[in-house]
Amino acid sequence: MLKTDQTIAASPPPGAAADWTIPQKWEAYGASEHATWDKLFARQTAMLPGRVVPAFLEGVALAGLDRPGIPNFEELSERLMKATGWQVLAVPGLVPEDVFFDHLAHRRFVAGSFIRRPDQLDYLQEPDVFHDVFGHVPLLAHPIFADYMQAYGQGGLRALEKGAIDRLARLYWYTVEFGLIRDGDGCKLYGAGIVSSYGESIFALDDPSPNRIGFDLKRVMRTRYRIDDYQQNYFVIDSFDDLLRQTIETDFAPLYREIAEQPDYEPGEIAPGDVVLTPGTQAYARQKAGQLSPAQ
């Protein structure tokens, strides 16, 4: 659920079902669209080994993403259903929050069916099929992370009732989209927004600019983020098991009330009590000052 500057319609567009799903129409993809997928896939899989959590590459193989061309969602869902009970459904683009959470809560991952143009290989704000499928689907084959995604969807439905969706969206952003995980004395990638981006796959681990901070649930939900560039803070979880445990054992209602009375942290800010694994220089962010949109 990437936030963008786009306005999401209140009702499904023509041709979409009430739950916003549409037929993927895999047979309608042209050779150039399949070639774009193959180029992106080859570039990422050549550089991710040793950088990404091993479960991601295992999921790529299990889901059959290593076959040429844009994946067929029906075939993809068959493999995922056998592994973790998830399926992948096509949608026309971004969907309303209640629709998104309901799908996650029922182990349905909604993915855009279009693919970026060849001149957009390095950046696209709205998530396309490469971001959604290559970035997200491999870890849906991991039982613990698959459970986390369902728990997040269930929590999202409750957050909507409490008017706390902006807080919970930050948890998704800093874990599912842009999360790092401990690996010995270092870190590895797992967030979909990172692993589907060539530039950020390098920046998140190697660049001296961002802070890399130990994950803390309350801290993350108080931290704003930017949607249009590399992150200034990356939060590092200990394990998928620990992430799931914190999600299902935490009573979020009093937590929402508590942090509603506290100020937000800005992107790039180091807070009292942070476990800072790598203090960043913030040189990249300073260089881009004045070019970035307001933080969320």
C-alpha positions, 0 to 999 in steps of 0.5 A: 500500500504505497502512498502517492500524490494520486487521489483514489476514487471512492468506488470501483472503476468500470470493469472492476468488481465490488472488491476492486479486482479485475481480470489480469488478462495475461494473454494481452501482454505484449512482447515489449511488456514481457521484455521489460519484466525480464530486464528488471528481473535480471537486473535485480536478481543479479545484484540481490544475492548476499544483500537480501534475506535468503527467504526472499530468493527462496520465495522467488523460486517457490513462486516460479518467478524465475520463469521468463515474462510477467507472471500469470496470477492464476498460476502464481496463486496456485503455488502460493495457496499450497505454500501459505494459503495466499493468492494474488489478484489483479486490481486497476491501481491503488485501492481504498484502504478498507478494500486493501485491508480486507484483502490482506485480512483474507490472505489476498494480495492485490497487485497492479496489472500494468508494467512501467514503460522502458523509460521508467525502469529506475523510478515509478511512484505508483506501484506496478506489477513488478513492484507488487509481484517481484517485491512482495510475493516472494515473502508471501511464501514465507509462513511467518511473514505471510502471517504478519501480512494477514495480521497487518490487514486485520489490524488495519480494519481495526485502525480504520474504526479508531481513526488511526490509519496514518499511524499504522500506515507508517508501520507498513512503510517501514517494514513491508516496504522499506524494512531491513533485518539483522544479519549477524553484525550487519543487515539484509534487505526485505522490504518490497520497495527496496528489493524492487529498486536497483538504486535503493537496494544499494543505497539502503545497505551501502550509503553512509547517508541514512540512519539504520535504527533498531526496530521499535513499534511505537517509534516507527508509528511516530515517524514520518516518511517521504514517498518520493525518494530514498529513505532517511531512516531504515528500521531494522527488525531482529527477525520475522518471528519477532515482528509477528510477535510484536504485531499480534501481542500488542494492544494497539488501541491504547498505543494509538491513544498514547502516541496521539498525544506525542509529537511525530519524529521527522524523517532522518531524526534520531530519537532518544532511546534509539538503538542506532546501528549505523548513524547516517550523515544525511548527506543525500537528504541535504543535497536534495533539500527543497526537491522533496515533497512534504513527509507523510 
